[in-house]
């Protein structure tokens, strides 16, 4: 059956009645040669969320994944006859199938979770901008054209969000404040809301793990994050619990 590329809101509604397929696929660019930090972080967040939900999926890497996505952003999920892109629409799509990570939270906790997710999206995502790998899988001159176009898109976005003129000290301060707020909320708990992971845990894992494990010309971001030991321990816990292969 051919896939139907719909707006996320329509896909969320129509996909509710379909069972989770055995051949669900998550599409992203090549990890080593091409994928940018924000895309890699988003993909890891989606992977963590799906694994926390106990849902089966395969990862498929395509050099043109960004251009295959219905929104132009990655990753995107092909689930049965539906295609949904980006973290929050994918979470909504899964939730609409009756699969939830946060249904045990009360209204106040739900609001807190959304506020902290918004904090991550408004701070960490804006710091994850890098140039060299984008377009590297394409031959000259296409690789340079794609790099220029992506750089232009990033600059426009940062200008709108008033991040374009921030220097490194400003950025490190923003990241430190963000991590401090998240660290205080987590305290010594196993996950942000006691002993059960939610989409907030999945989202934070994707971004922090990516920053800590991706070689960059400047390791300032990783140095800031390493000051918050409970956030590091949370990421290590998620990696062990959901990403490491367990013996049969």
Secondary structure, 3 states (H helix, E strand, C coil): CCCEECCHHHHHHHHHHCCCCCCCEEEECCCCCCCCHHHHHHHHHHHHHHHHCCCCCEEEECCCHHHHCCCCCCCEEEECCEEEECHHHHHHHHHCCCCCCCCCCCHHHHHHHHHHHHHHHHHHHHHCCCCCCCCCCCCCCHHHHHHHHHHHHHHHHHHHCCCCCCCHHHHHHHHHHHHHHHHHHHCCCCECEECECCHHHHHHHHHHHHHHHCCCCCCHHHHHHCCCHHHHHHHHHHHHHHHCCCCC
